Amino acid sequence: MRARRGFTLLEMGIVLAIMAVSAMLVAPALSRMGQGKPPGVGDDVIKLLTDARTIAIQRNETVTLRLDPTSGRYRADTVGVAGSGELGEGTMTLGAQETLVTELPRLVYVFHPTGSAFADSVLVRGTGAAALVTVDPWNGVAYATAR
């Protein structure tokens, strides 16, 4: 018997079938490429507030978030049945050319385990757009309203 050269018709058919199935799975994702929602003005502030609210509900503790509008530095503290302590601190990364506009020296957000909140409002100015970030006192959900 001599050695075969090349592929059989069956082998070629299997490879083509696998490539066709792969193309059908990838095609919808490729057609939507670049159509995702671009980040909006104030999304970074809303994400920070949403994380603080989520932690308050999950840990059944009151979370107090203090935010310096000029530097973007924040500190989160918790108070619960086990005591109180520092949850975390850092610097908020704002989007390109975004600034926080307020007359207050510090912004204070208090999220309760029930989901309710006591919160300050802040205007976030970006390039060509501005949004007022507020927190609903009844359910603690943060949202931005275009200005």
N, C-alpha and C positions, 0 to 999 in steps of 0.2 A: 504494500500500500504506500502510496506516496503522500506527502504532506499537503494539506489544503492551503490555498492562499485566498485571503479575503474573508468576507462574512456571508452567511447564508441569508436568504430572503426572510426567513423567520426571525433571525437576530436583528436584521435591519428594521423589521416591522415593530418589534418590541421596543427598540430604542426610539423610533419615531412616535409610538404611542405614549411613552413616558414623557417625551418632550412636549407633545400636544397637551397632555394633562397639566404639566408644569406651566405652560403658557396660559392655559385657561385660569389657573389659580392666581397668576401674577398680573394678568391684564387689568382687572378692576382696580388694583392698587396703583398701577402705573397711570391709569386714566385720571385718578383723583390727585395725582402728585402736584403739590404746590397750591392746593385749594383749601388747606387747613386754615383755621381761624388765626389771623395774626394777633400777637399779644396786644392788648388794649392798655390805655392809660389807667394806672392804678391797680393792675393785676397783681403786682408784687405785694402791695399793701393788703389786698383782699386775701391773698394766699396766707400771709402771716396771721391775719385775724381768723381765718377759717381753721388754721392749725391750732391756734390757742383755744378756740371754741371746742374743737374735736377732743383735745386733751382734757378739757374741763368735764366734758360729758363722759368720756371713757374712764377717767380716774375718779369720778365723783368728787371733784375738788373745785374750789374757786380759783380761777387763773386770772391774775392781774398782769396786764401787759403795759409797760411804759415805753413810749417811743419818743426819741428826740428828733423833731422834724428837720433840724438843720444838719445834723450829722448822719441821721439814719440809724443810730445805735438804739437797740432795744434791750429790755430785760423782762423776763417773765418769771413771776413768783406764784407759788401755789399755797393754798390754805385748805386743809381738810381735817378729818377726824384724827389722822395720824400726826398732825402738826403742820408746820409751815416750812417752806424752804425755797431755794432758787431752782427754777425749772431750766432756765437757759438764758443766754445772752449772746449778742452778736451785732453785726451790722447788716441792715437790710440792703439788698442790692436793687436799686431802682433801675428802670429801663433807661435807655439813652436819652439824655436831656430831660429827665423827669425831676421835678422838685415838689416838695410838700409845702403848701402854703397855709399857714394858720397864725393866729395871734397868740396862741398858747405856747409857753416855753416847753411843755411836755404834753404829749397826748396820752391819755389814760383809757384803757379798755379793761373792763372787768366782766369776765364770763363766768356764769354760775353753772353748777352741775345740771340744772333743769333746762339749760339752753338759753335762758334769758341773759340780758347783758346791760351794762351801763357803759356808754361809750361816747367819746368825742367824735366830731366829724372833721374831715380834712379835705382840702382841695388839692388834687394832684394835677400839676401842669406838665404837659409834655409838648413835643414839637407839633404845633398846630392843633392841639386838642387839650381839653381839660375835663376832669371828672371829679365829682364830689363823692367821696367815699363815706358812707354812713353805715351804721349797724342798727338793725331793727331791735328795739328793746325787748320785744316779746319773745322772739325766737332766736336772737343772737346772730342772725345771718347778715353777713356784710355784703354790700352791693355798691356798685358805682353808677352814678347818674351823670350822663354827659352834660357839660355846661358850655 
